[in-house]
Amino acid sequence: ACNDVVKKPKLDAHWGKCHSPFTCIDCNKTFNGPPQYKGHTSCISEAEKYQKSLYKGPKTVRRLLLL
């Protein structure tokens, strides 16, 4: 496990070197490989999750933490 933080567009290249499971920082979901993360197209931040309709901030860019 390398514990690098990688944005989704660079994940394929990093997966080629690392081959370890990774977790989406925004929604805390863990993925074991490309078939799982490629389908992960939307999630919500902690602020959106807990503030619900009160949340007014920008949408976040998904970042993945490689475990």
C-alpha positions in Angstrom: 0.0 0.0 0.0 1.5 3.3 -1.1 -1.0 5.7 0.6 -0.8 8.2 -2.3 -3.6 10.5 -3.1 -4.5 10.5 -6.8 -7.2 12.2 -8.8 -9.4 9.9 -10.8 -8.0 10.9 -14.3 -4.5 9.7 -13.1 -5.7 6.5 -11.4 -5.2 4.1 -14.4 -1.5 5.0 -14.6 -1.1 4.7 -10.9 -3.0 1.4 -10.8 -0.5 0.0 -13.3 2.3 0.5 -10.8 0.6 -0.1 -7.4 -2.2 -2.7 -7.8 -3.6 -2.1 -4.3 -7.2 -1.4 -3.2 -8.1 2.3 -2.9 -10.7 4.4 -1.2 -12.6 7.5 -2.4 -11.8 10.2 0.1 -15.1 12.0 -0.5 -17.5 9.0 0.2 -15.2 6.5 1.9 -16.0 3.7 -0.5 -13.2 1.1 -1.1 -12.5 -0.3 -4.6 -10.4 -3.3 -5.5 -9.7 -2.5 -9.1 -10.5 -0.7 -12.3 -13.9 -2.3 -13.0 -15.2 -1.0 -9.6 -13.8 2.6 -9.7 -14.7 3.2 -13.4 -18.3 3.0 -12.5 -17.9 5.4 -9.6 -19.0 8.6 -11.3 -20.6 10.5 -8.4 -20.4 10.8 -4.7 -21.0 13.5 -2.1 -18.7 15.2 0.3 -19.0 15.0 4.1 -20.4 18.6 4.1 -23.1 17.6 1.5 -23.8 14.4 3.5 -24.4 16.0 6.8 -25.7 19.5 5.9 -28.1 18.0 3.3 -30.3 20.9 1.8 -28.3 23.5 3.7 -25.1 22.8 1.7 -24.2 25.6 -0.7 -20.6 24.9 -1.6 -19.1 23.8 -4.9 -19.1 20.2 -6.0 -15.8 18.4 -5.1 -13.3 16.7 -7.4 -13.1 13.1 -6.5 -9.7 12.0 -5.1 -8.8 8.4 -4.4 -6.5 7.2 -1.6 -4.6 4.1 -2.5 -4.4 1.7 0.5 
